[in-house]
Amino acid sequence: MKIHRDIENLPSFRNAVITIGTFDGVHMGHRQIINNLKAEAAAINGETVILTFHPHPRKVIASTILGVRLINTLEERLELLEQCGIDHVVVVPFTDAFANQPAQDYIKDFLIAKFHPHTIIIGYDHRFGRERKGDYLLLENKASEYGYVLKEIPKHVLDEISISSTKIREALLEGNIEIADRLLGYEFFFSGTVVHGDKLGRKLGYPTANLKIPDEEKISPGNGIYAVYAQPEGYDERLKGMMSIGFRPTVDGKKRVIEVNIFDFNKEIYDQSLKVYVKKYLRAELKFNSLEELVSQIGQDKIESLKVL
């Protein structure tokens, strides 16, 4: 898959079959659209082209990140789309200027001039251009003028995608990893940078990698203890481990932290990326009367994690 981030220097696509969207989660609902895209392209010896936006349009239009909780970061989304067998993904910088161009200019100067699409596959409720005045009907009216085929994504598919996305986010926040994974069609994962903590885990015999999630919009599972696989940067294999998300009520309870204990692992990985595959929620975080009680429970958590893994 080729990733294009400079929309001023795009290649000539062969019989481009394009669709447009955020594709957050790249979940089972999205994959119906992707499979349709691939089938249409195969029928005309064309190339599949997905147009996605960064940052999230709602962040630019509303000038806020409130309410924007994404299942995937941009890089995760690109990784998943590549696994789906897409030929090209174009990351379109979503700016005020882009959002406010007249709808007809969006079609002529953006879609046609840059992509020369053979086929556009789009939702019936797709809106674009200044004041979101552009819609499916306008694209339909311009199809003969610009010589593209327009195909509609049915309402029931779009409704399913919206419902699934909401259910996935809710499941993750509630620790229902199995439900989230079923709707996603893959194991939920995230990546963080390993940063220095207070080294308490090391003193207790369970050293942890403290993670800083670089993307503030990326959703993380709800507080609790989880069985996980962890993959440090540069490692081909996934390692068994357990993860704590929460405020560490036994220790200080002031700041929400994400800590991963990788079993039988003692390498220094500060400032490196760690990918975490969340397998199962084990229990809620608890406040213990002593560090001894905490250590005893951590030992039980490890036993439970190994059963899961």
C-alpha positions as CSV (number, residue, x, y, z in Angstrom):
1,M,0.0,0.0,0.0
2,K,1.2,3.5,-0.9
3,I,0.6,6.3,1.6
4,H,0.4,9.9,0.2
5,R,0.6,12.8,2.5
6,D,1.3,15.6,-0.1
7,I,-1.9,16.2,-2.0
8,E,-0.1,18.6,-4.3
9,N,2.1,15.8,-5.7
10,L,-0.1,12.8,-6.2
11,P,0.6,10.1,-8.9
12,S,-1.7,9.3,-11.7
13,F,-4.0,6.6,-10.4
14,R,-5.2,3.8,-12.7
15,N,-9.0,3.8,-13.0
16,A,-9.2,5.1,-9.4
17,V,-12.1,3.7,-7.4
18,I,-12.2,6.0,-4.4
19,T,-14.1,6.4,-1.1
20,I,-13.8,9.0,1.5
21,G,-14.0,8.8,5.3
22,T,-12.3,8.7,8.7
23,F,-12.5,4.9,9.0
24,D,-11.9,5.1,12.7
25,G,-11.4,1.5,14.0
26,V,-11.3,0.0,10.5
27,H,-13.8,-2.4,12.0
28,M,-16.1,-5.1,10.5
29,G,-18.6,-2.5,9.3
30,H,-15.9,-0.6,7.5
31,R,-14.7,-3.7,5.9
32,Q,-18.0,-4.1,4.0
33,I,-17.2,-0.8,2.2
34,I,-13.5,-1.8,1.7
35,N,-14.5,-5.2,0.2
36,N,-16.9,-3.4,-2.1
37,L,-14.2,-1.0,-3.1
38,K,-11.8,-3.8,-3.9
39,A,-14.5,-5.7,-5.9
40,E,-15.3,-2.6,-8.0
41,A,-11.6,-1.9,-8.7
42,A,-10.9,-5.5,-9.7
43,A,-13.8,-5.4,-12.2
44,I,-12.2,-2.5,-14.1
45,N,-8.5,-3.3,-13.5
46,G,-8.5,-0.2,-11.3
47,E,-6.8,0.9,-8.1
48,T,-8.4,1.3,-4.7
49,V,-7.9,4.8,-3.2
50,I,-9.1,5.8,0.3
51,L,-9.2,9.5,1.2
52,T,-8.9,10.0,4.9
53,F,-8.5,13.2,6.9
54,H,-6.0,14.4,9.6
55,P,-6.7,15.9,12.0
56,H,-10.2,14.7,12.6
57,P,-12.6,17.1,10.9
58,R,-14.7,17.6,14.0
59,K,-11.6,18.9,15.8
60,V,-11.1,21.6,13.1
61,I,-14.8,22.5,12.6
62,A,-15.6,22.6,16.3
63,S,-12.2,24.0,17.3
64,T,-12.2,21.5,20.2
65,I,-11.1,17.9,21.0
66,L,-14.1,17.5,23.3
67,G,-16.1,14.5,22.1
68,V,-13.3,13.3,19.8
69,R,-12.3,9.9,21.2
70,L,-10.7,7.8,18.5
71,I,-10.3,4.0,18.4
72,N,-7.2,4.3,16.2
73,T,-4.4,6.9,15.8
74,L,-3.7,7.8,12.2
75,E,-0.7,5.5,12.1
76,E,-2.7,2.6,13.5
77,R,-5.4,3.3,10.9
78,L,-2.9,3.2,8.1
79,E,-1.5,-0.1,9.4
80,L,-4.9,-1.7,9.4
81,L,-5.9,-0.4,6.0
82,E,-2.7,-1.9,4.6
83,Q,-3.7,-5.2,6.1
84,C,-7.0,-4.9,4.2
85,G,-5.1,-4.8,0.8
86,I,-5.8,-1.2,-0.2
87,D,-3.6,0.2,-3.0
88,H,-3.4,3.8,-2.0
89,V,-4.4,5.9,1.1
90,V,-4.3,9.7,0.7
91,V,-4.0,11.6,4.1
92,V,-5.7,14.9,3.4
93,P,-4.7,17.7,5.7
94,F,-8.0,19.0,7.1
95,T,-7.8,22.7,7.5
96,D,-10.2,25.6,7.8
97,A,-9.4,26.5,4.2
98,F,-10.2,23.0,3.0
99,A,-13.4,22.8,5.0
100,N,-14.6,26.2,3.6
101,Q,-14.0,25.8,-0.1
102,P,-17.2,25.9,-2.1
103,A,-18.7,22.5,-2.7
104,Q,-18.4,22.7,-6.5
105,D,-14.8,23.6,-6.1
106,Y,-14.3,20.6,-3.9
107,I,-15.5,18.4,-6.7
108,K,-13.7,20.1,-9.6
109,D,-10.4,21.2,-8.0
110,F,-10.0,18.4,-5.4
111,L,-11.7,15.2,-6.4
112,I,-11.5,15.5,-10.2
113,A,-8.2,17.4,-10.6
114,K,-6.2,15.3,-8.2
115,F,-7.8,11.9,-8.5
116,H,-9.5,11.6,-11.9
117,P,-11.8,9.0,-10.4
118,H,-13.4,6.3,-12.5
119,T,-15.8,5.5,-9.6
120,I,-16.7,7.2,-6.4
121,I,-18.3,5.2,-3.6
122,I,-19.8,7.4,-1.0
123,G,-22.5,7.5,1.7
124,Y,-25.9,9.0,1.0
125,D,-25.4,11.4,3.9
126,H,-21.8,12.5,2.9
127,R,-21.4,16.3,3.2
128,F,-18.6,18.5,2.0
129,G,-17.6,22.0,1.2
130,R,-18.5,25.4,2.8
131,E,-21.3,25.1,5.3
132,R,-21.4,21.4,4.3
133,K,-23.6,22.3,1.4
134,G,-22.2,19.6,-0.9
135,D,-24.0,16.3,-0.8
136,Y,-24.6,13.1,-2.7
137,L,-27.2,14.8,-5.0
138,L,-24.6,17.3,-6.1
139,L,-22.1,14.5,-6.8
140,E,-24.8,12.8,-8.8
141,N,-25.6,15.9,-10.8
142,K,-21.9,16.3,-11.7
143,A,-21.2,12.7,-12.6
144,S,-22.0,13.0,-16.3
145,E,-20.1,16.3,-16.6
146,Y,-16.9,14.9,-15.1
147,G,-17.3,11.3,-16.3
148,Y,-17.3,9.3,-13.1
149,V,-19.5,6.5,-11.9
150,L,-21.2,7.3,-8.5
151,K,-22.2,4.5,-6.2
152,E,-24.0,4.9,-2.9
153,I,-23.2,3.2,0.4
154,P,-26.5,2.1,1.7
155,K,-28.0,3.6,4.9
156,H,-28.1,0.3,6.7
157,V,-24.3,-0.1,6.3
158,L,-23.6,3.4,7.5
159,D,-25.9,2.9,10.5
160,E,-24.2,-0.4,11.3
161,I,-20.8,1.4,11.2
162,S,-22.0,4.2,13.5
163,I,-23.5,1.8,16.0
164,S,-20.5,-0.5,15.9
165,S,-18.1,2.4,16.5
166,T,-20.2,3.5,19.5
167,K,-20.4,0.0,20.9
168,I,-16.6,-0.5,20.5
169,R,-15.8,2.7,22.4
170,E,-18.3,1.8,25.2
171,A,-16.9,-1.7,25.4
172,L,-13.3,-0.5,25.7
173,L,-14.2,2.0,28.4
174,E,-16.1,-0.7,30.4
175,G,-13.2,-3.2,30.0
176,N,-15.3,-5.5,27.7
177,I,-12.4,-6.4,25.5
178,E,-14.0,-9.5,24.0
179,I,-17.0,-7.5,22.7
180,A,-14.7,-4.8,21.3
181,D,-12.5,-7.4,19.5
182,R,-15.5,-9.1,18.0
183,L,-16.8,-5.8,16.5
184,L,-13.3,-4.8,15.4
185,G,-12.5,-8.1,13.8
186,Y,-9.0,-7.9,15.4
187,E,-7.3,-7.5,18.8
188,F,-7.5,-4.0,20.2
189,F,-4.1,-2.5,20.5
190,F,-2.4,0.7,21.2
191,S,1.2,2.0,21.4
192,G,2.9,4.3,23.9
193,T,6.4,5.6,24.6
194,V,8.1,4.1,27.7
195,V,8.8,6.9,30.2
196,H,10.4,7.1,33.6
197,G,8.2,6.5,36.6
198,D,8.9,6.3,40.3
199,K,10.5,2.8,39.9
200,L,8.1,1.4,42.6
201,G,7.3,-1.7,40.5
202,R,10.9,-2.6,40.4
203,K,11.2,-2.3,44.2
204,L,8.1,-4.6,44.5
205,G,9.6,-7.2,42.2
206,Y,7.4,-6.4,39.3
207,P,9.1,-3.7,37.1
208,T,6.8,-1.9,34.8
209,A,7.0,0.1,31.6
210,N,5.2,3.4,32.2
211,L,3.5,4.4,29.0
212,K,2.8,7.9,27.6
213,I,0.2,7.8,24.8
214,P,1.4,10.4,22.3
215,D,-2.1,11.0,20.8
216,E,-4.4,12.7,23.2
217,E,-7.5,11.6,21.2
218,K,-6.6,7.9,21.3
219,I,-9.1,6.0,23.5
220,S,-7.7,3.7,26.2
221,P,-9.5,0.9,28.1
222,G,-11.2,1.7,31.4
223,N,-9.3,1.6,34.6
224,G,-8.4,-1.9,35.9
225,I,-6.0,-4.8,35.5
226,Y,-5.6,-6.6,32.2
227,A,-3.8,-9.5,30.7
228,V,-1.9,-8.3,27.7
229,Y,0.7,-9.1,25.1
230,A,3.5,-6.5,24.7
231,Q,5.8,-5.9,21.8
232,P,8.7,-3.6,22.4
233,E,10.1,-1.6,19.5
234,G,12.4,-3.8,17.3
235,Y,11.0,-7.1,18.6
236,D,9.2,-9.5,16.2
237,E,7.6,-11.5,18.9
238,R,4.8,-10.6,21.4
239,L,5.7,-11.1,25.0
240,K,3.3,-12.0,27.8
241,G,2.4,-9.5,30.5
242,M,-0.2,-7.7,32.5
243,M,-1.3,-4.1,32.6
244,S,-2.6,-1.7,35.2
245,I,-4.6,1.4,34.2
246,G,-5.7,3.8,36.9
247,F,-4.8,6.0,39.8
248,R,-2.8,3.5,41.9
249,P,-4.9,4.1,45.0
250,T,-2.6,2.1,47.3
251,V,0.3,4.4,46.5
252,D,-0.8,7.9,45.7
253,G,-4.1,8.0,43.7
254,K,-3.3,11.4,42.1
255,K,-2.5,10.7,38.5
256,R,-3.9,8.2,35.9
257,V,-1.1,6.0,34.7
258,I,-0.7,3.1,32.3
259,E,1.9,0.5,33.5
260,V,2.8,-2.8,31.8
261,N,4.7,-5.5,33.5
262,I,6.3,-7.8,30.8
263,F,7.0,-11.2,32.2
264,D,10.6,-12.5,32.3
265,F,11.9,-9.3,30.7
266,N,14.6,-7.1,32.1
267,K,15.8,-5.0,29.2
268,E,15.9,-1.1,29.4
269,I,13.4,0.2,26.9
270,Y,13.0,3.9,28.0
271,D,12.1,6.3,25.2
272,Q,11.1,3.4,23.0
273,S,7.7,2.5,21.6
274,L,5.8,-0.4,23.2
275,K,2.8,-1.9,21.4
276,V,0.2,-3.4,23.7
277,Y,-2.4,-6.0,22.7
278,V,-5.2,-6.0,25.3
279,K,-6.5,-9.5,25.8
280,K,-8.7,-9.6,28.9
281,Y,-10.0,-7.4,31.8
282,L,-9.1,-9.2,35.1
283,R,-10.3,-7.0,37.9
284,A,-10.9,-3.4,39.1
285,E,-8.1,-1.5,40.7
286,L,-8.2,-1.7,44.5
287,K,-6.8,0.1,47.4
288,F,-4.9,-2.2,49.7
289,N,-3.9,-1.7,53.3
290,S,-0.2,-2.3,52.7
291,L,2.3,-2.8,50.0
292,E,2.6,-6.5,51.1
293,E,-1.1,-7.0,50.3
294,L,-0.6,-5.3,47.0
295,V,2.4,-7.5,46.1
296,S,0.3,-10.6,47.0
297,Q,-2.5,-9.5,44.7
298,I,-0.1,-8.7,41.9
299,G,1.2,-12.3,42.1
300,Q,-2.4,-13.5,41.7
301,D,-2.9,-11.2,38.7
302,K,0.2,-12.7,37.1
303,I,-1.2,-16.2,37.6
304,E,-4.6,-15.2,36.1
305,S,-2.8,-13.4,33.2
306,L,-0.8,-16.5,32.3
307,K,-4.0,-18.6,32.3
308,V,-5.5,-16.1,29.8
309,L,-2.4,-15.9,27.7
